[in-house]
Amino acid sequence: MTDIRYVAPQTLDEAVGAYAAAGSAARILAGGTDLLVQMRSGAVQPGLIVDIKKIKELTAVEELSDGGFRFGAAVPGAVLAEHPHFGKIWPGVLEAVNLIGSTQVQGRASAGGNLCNASPAGDSVPAMIAAGAVVTVQGPSGRRELKVEDVPAAPGRTNLKPGEILVFFTLPPRPPGSGDAYLRMIPRTEMDIAVVGCGVSLTLKDGVCTHARVGLGAVAPTALLVAPAAQALIGSRLDDAALNAAANACRAACRPIDDKRGTIAYRTQIAGVLLKRTVKIAAERAQGK
Amino acid sequence: MNIVVNNKWIGQRTIRPDGVDKVTGRAAFAADTTMPGMIWGKVLRSPHPHARIRSIDTSKAEALPGVKAVVTSRDVVDFPLDKSVMLGIQDMRWMCRNVMARDKALFPGHPVAAVAATTEAIAAKACELIEVDYEVLPFSIEIEDAIKPDAPILHEFNKFEGKPSNIVGTLEHKKGDIDEGFKQADIIIERSFTTRPVHQGYIEPHACLISVTADGKATIWSSSQGQFMVRAMTSMLTGIPQSDIRAIPAEIGGGFGGKTIVYLEPLATLLAKKSGRPVKMVMTREEVMRATGPTSGSKSTVKIGAKKDGTIVAAQGTFYLQAGAFPGSPIRGAAGCSFAPYDIANVLSVGYDVCSNRSKVAAYRAPGAPIGAYAVECVLDEVAESLNMEPLEFRLKNAARQGTKAAHGPVFPRIGYIETLEAAKTSPHYSTPTGKLQGRGVASGFWFNAGGESSAQVNITEDGNVVVTTGHPDIGGSRAGIANVCAELLGIDYRRVSVIIGDTQTVGFSNLTGGSRVLFASSMVVTQATEKVINTLRERAAKIWEIDPEAVKWENGAAHPASPNAGQFEPLTLEQLAEKAPMQGGPIGAGVQLNTQGADGGFGTHICDVEVDIELGIARVIRYTAVQDVGRAVHPGYVEGQLQGGVAQGIGWALNEEYIYRSDGKVDNPGFLDYRMPVCSDLPMLDTILVEVPNPKHPQGVKGVGEVPLVPVMAAVANAIYRAVGKRFYALPMSPPKVLAGLDEPVQQAAE
């Protein structure tokens, strides 16, 4: 029966001001596809809701002059999907963002919300980690940048400081011969939550992997950057030995739990299986197939 | 009785009378109803799986501004434990304690009090202010825990083998001599199986709006599978006579058996009576999952013995089913249906009804039968394999037929089981080769089907059209089917027949929608009522023509003079006779009320293809054909829909659906995200083959069709997985972690 205050500022400064002033009672609303569900279940009862969808910087998608991409934290998955180039350059990131919820939910749900919700199973996060995405956050003491893998701190908690709002994601320029992919294991075919998620981004030159990043979701308290898996791929021709080594590195990185969605043994095993399958798709894309 | 075979409307895919409302969102479900002055009811539920309720203090809740009424078990009519009072399949002793806990709370989610307030938020706040003093007791949920000698006992009065026990009922079906039977066997296979509790998964949560006026007359709008059941239960639990309760059935958003009992209606009635305001109650999905009936989890052992030539000589089944908080698990379906498709000389089938600290089970589509068939049909597959017999041939060799005595009692009349096996065998599906990591399984199933009480009124409108009123909520196409039947008999376009579902005070008693009984029973009463109407129409025409009514025949929607007067008069159409009705004896209509008899059991045989991703442990159904003897498909589109719906639910049960419990006894997945029913993209197009062996005891040959399609599914899927990967799974669901773990352990149970 507590009253909820709702503001929808036009500027980021206003939003940060209101958000910081309200302290821990405030929640940011982008698509609301997590927040409203949490409110309905009684898990959170915010005193203030700051709707960020009216702020231009948070809803824009921009191609940068260096070939990189910048898109606002509140950009819905459906808008990203409709961008003429984004999905051609970052198909793996796009497929991950577009796995968040149903078609209807896609009209609202954003990658920013997915990251700040800090679920270990968030679909977009491993793909963003693999892509080497960086986020820009703004708070009462100004702007700073964080790597995506450094944003989640624990299930439901981020490393954002009080009053800080996620503004946009920046994805780096893509060298020729690059490809990315995201796969998740779910028991059904859609409308489900990842039991394991795997994002891979790589660059091939003459069949040799020159750059790789691997992100894993739902196998630890936060989504992980798995550097040893990437190391196993870099310098190889993605042969079975390299794939096995990378898969084993993924399994070694897992610190999962037994819960209603999967077991420790299952998640650990699947992390390796998905790594191999995701690398294959990313490599095909890198080769323009 | 004449079986109508040359039809204009029976057997046609006529347009659904409820279709436009449903696709445009105008259909009025129970939660769509509102009334002036309406307030909101909420239920306070036990957080504990098992606790004695020492006291309940509602004073703080009652003092909260906006709260209009609070009720506890003191307000609900008590049915003492020493005397059973049955209403249908429900014992009112358990119903009164299930709608509101009395001395003990028996599962997390068990109602302990209810509040009505001006807003939902105030009602929820008031629930928090109710102080319940619980003495928390140890609990058990799983069958093996509940039947341990030192298990916490839910109902202390219940004794089994002389001792307090959670085994609250047994059932035994016996035929021949089981020991002698096994002595004759060349091969015996015995296996044990477990299944998890699964929910019916109707999309519409339970909801009602109830008004009780100052003179004590109650009106109930609610979503149920039986407005008369709602009226009777509410009457018994509130003390209001049935004549003062008008139960109006809302359009129903799924039931599958789960809406054959009440949860909210008695509470909302009591709250409405106390507050003097109309009270609306709508469950959340979480309340539906925690506190309404799923079906039983189970533990069964099945042993089957056969001769080398493939003759099954003995079959034994032991089925333990979870009843939940109160007695009443569907052991009859498990023990009674599972061996029914086969002609076996020696059968012993035993069921045990086991209480434990989870929500009381409610009916779910052929209650118990899918659990029994899963075990039996999987063992049959192993027996056939050991005998090197093709599984459908093995079933054909042992198939029940006319004259076979079933272990549960009846001698079968003309049945269509063999026809389903033959149709499966010759189907294009069965002859298509399967690929790598793909496998094909088959299984059969039986369900009793039911008849029972139905009423119908057929009225001719003043403009010569037809309104048919029946008393059953339509969950499977009964309105469309009735329109086809009535139009057929009257010889008019089906669009001139409007079929509605009456409320309890406007149509005669009709038992609930369940047991696959509705089209069987209601088309019988509608047929008789329509025949009466036709007789009236013939009499009217005879009077006008001044000839003998016997010399008038009814054809193509009009009265015609028959020999010796054939051709002497112009036919009189239904419209003309309706127009003349005021001068010719008044309104035309007829009502019929019957306790219908002659519902024959139904048989089905299913073919399932799966493909297994052995790295992820995911089994996906890639092709499925359900073959069923449907008697007569009055509306084939609906019949196919029934088959497809049952199969979809069975695939969910087989592969992913399950209640998962936390160590504190609470359900850990009370929502559609983690309670994984199949979504559209999980399933291929589900093919159907309708075998029509008409029921000779029904005017249109109708047999119940709605429940059989769930019975064979889990076994068909399990047998298919075995053929794909060479590994048999004995526990449901065959979810990816379990399948992957199973593929890593090659050890199999060996045949004796």
Interface residues (C-beta under 8 A of the other chain):
Chain A: M1 S41 M185 P187 R188 T189 E190 M191 D192 I193 V195 D259 K260 R261 G262 T263 A265 Y266 Q269 I270 V273
Chain B: A121 I122 K125 E286 E615 L616 G617 I618 L655 N656 I660 D668 N669 L673 D674 R676 P678 V679 S681 D682 S735 P736 P737 L740 A741
